[in-house]
Amino acid sequence: MRKVSYKIIGFVLVLIVIILVAFNFFIKDRDRGQEVRMIDFPDKFSQLRYEMVEEQLKKRDIDNEIVLQAMGNVERHKLVPEDIINKAYIDFPLPIGYGQTISQPYIVALMTQAAGVKKGDKVLEIGTGSGYQAAVLAEIVEQVYSIEIVKELAATASQNLAALGYENIEVKNADGYYGWAEAGPFDAILVTAAANHVPPLLIDQLKDGGRLVIPLGNIFRFQTLNLITKKDNEVTTEYITGVTFVEMTGQVKE
């Protein structure tokens, strides 16, 4: 009987330990949930931006803290048409007029992370669109030069970016195929429209060690996002992922 009693006592003690451990995990999970709920968001868009970073970016492969902070800072809802403002933080590209789109947040973060941009860099963007990618870059680097081939989009983006207080972004209405030689060379170049080949002048305008992020392909075939690195006048290409972008227009199609 005594041996049986010891076994029972031992079983009860183990059961108690299991219950205490489970309860401890429950309390920690509850406290974490309360911590999220207690964040004082100034408006609904701040909360949506926070959730975008936590759910769409951190849970995938965006782990650069500087990029995550930039994505959390940029008010994307102020860079989309008013009729889709409530869709600003969903993880999809959105139409901005003239046959163009604003890229989904994840792709913007992925391209920024792949470009390896940092404080003090000078960056060229081809395809300003609404100005969202330029704004994210401007949160990190010293100066952003952005080219938009659609005159109306260039004007709107320039006005909106200025209204948001970005003084380190310069927008030009031109064909991005030729780059911006007088402002180069650049630490990084990001192309936000699919090209059927890499514009050679963009390679020329990269600094030694510079990085070019560009989608290659067209709207009728599979597109790939690529990282091109220039070192000692040689270039290496690294595949990043499959993507879908609007097609780059202008001289690149000639």
Rosetta blueprint (number, residue, H / E / L):
1 M L
2 R H
3 K H
4 V H
5 S H
6 Y H
7 K H
8 I H
9 I H
10 G H
11 F H
12 V H
13 L H
14 V H
15 L H
16 I H
17 V H
18 I H
19 I H
20 L H
21 V H
22 A H
23 F H
24 N H
25 F H
26 F H
27 I H
28 K H
29 D H
30 R H
31 D H
32 R H
33 G H
34 Q H
35 E H
36 V H
37 R H
38 M L
39 I L
40 D L
41 F L
42 P L
43 D L
44 K H
45 F H
46 S H
47 Q H
48 L H
49 R H
50 Y H
51 E H
52 M H
53 V H
54 E H
55 E H
56 Q H
57 L H
58 K L
59 K L
60 R L
61 D L
62 I L
63 D L
64 N L
65 E H
66 I H
67 V H
68 L H
69 Q H
70 A H
71 M H
72 G H
73 N H
74 V L
75 E L
76 R H
77 H H
78 K H
79 L L
80 V L
81 P L
82 E H
83 D H
84 I H
85 I H
86 N H
87 K H
88 A L
89 Y L
90 I L
91 D L
92 F L
93 P L
94 L E
95 P E
96 I E
97 G E
98 Y L
99 G L
100 Q E
101 T E
102 I E
103 S L
104 Q L
105 P H
106 Y H
107 I H
108 V H
109 A H
110 L H
111 M H
112 T H
113 Q H
114 A H
115 A H
116 G L
117 V L
118 K L
119 K L
120 G L
121 D L
122 K E
123 V E
124 L E
125 E E
126 I E
127 G L
128 T L
129 G L
130 S L
131 G L
132 Y H
133 Q H
134 A H
135 A H
136 V H
137 L H
138 A H
139 E L
140 I L
141 V L
142 E L
143 Q E
144 V E
145 Y E
146 S E
147 I E
148 E E
149 I L
150 V L
151 K H
152 E H
153 L H
154 A H
155 A H
156 T H
157 A H
158 S H
159 Q H
160 N H
161 L H
162 A H
163 A H
164 L L
165 G L
166 Y L
167 E L
168 N L
169 I E
170 E E
171 V E
172 K E
173 N E
174 A L
175 D L
176 G H
177 Y H
178 Y H
179 G L
180 W L
181 A H
182 E H
183 A H
184 G L
185 P L
186 F E
187 D E
188 A E
189 I E
190 L E
191 V E
192 T L
193 A L
194 A E
195 A E
196 N L
197 H L
198 V L
199 P L
200 P H
201 L H
202 L H
203 I H
204 D H
205 Q L
206 L E
207 K E
208 D E
209 G E
210 G E
211 R E
212 L E
213 V E
214 I E
215 P E
216 L E
217 G L
218 N L
219 I L
220 F L
221 R L
222 F L
223 Q E
224 T E
225 L E
226 N E
227 L E
228 I E
229 T E
230 K E
231 K E
232 D L
233 N L
234 E E
235 V E
236 T E
237 T E
238 E E
239 Y E
240 I E
241 T E
242 G E
243 V E
244 T L
245 F L
246 V L
247 E E
248 M L
249 T L
250 G L
251 Q H
252 V H
253 K H
254 E L
